[in-house]
Amino acid sequence: MNQITTLTASEAREDLYTLIKTVSNGLRSYEINLRGANPVVLISKSEIESWFETLDVLSSPEEVETIKAGRKEKRLISHNDILKRLDLS
C-alpha cells in the first residue's frame, strides 16, 4: 500500500492538480483536513475499487472458506511448471 501524507485543506488547494496527478499514478494518497470537518482521503479510483472488491470477497462466507482451504493446501507450483502446463515452455 502506498504512503498517506496529511495536508491541510489550504495546502491541498494550493497544489490540487499535482496531488491529483500523483494520486492517479498510484504513488501516494493524501489525508486532507479541514477545520471543523472530518478528514477526507484522496486516493486513486483503482485503489478504492480494490478495497471494495476485498470487502465483497470477505463478506461472502463461501469465498472466505475457499481462501482458508487454499491456504491450508499450500500447493506451490513453480513458474516453469506453469509454463509447461500451458504449453508455453
Steps between C-alpha positions, in 0.01 A plus 500: 500500500619849435588766753238747629609862541294738713424849371278786603225597258693819420814303413299262280327788321835664415622195308183304421589411139837357601337302781245354259772400252710341775203307638384388156846347441452292816800658665335657805180565689418814692301564814353848479389675816253788506448670833164398649448206260598135494818430301464367147740287298597554139580159347501358149187347355677167446597486868146562627367244252745242635384579856137449396590171331677384816198594712275312258713186520530515879125549539436163333543209745542260207784700349671536838483122552646443153789732582561323833494160330748620239735623770488162675588315178812712444547350157779679323568476130819637351495750219656243266231243586227750422660575164520127425135444595399782268727374223697824508843364584 
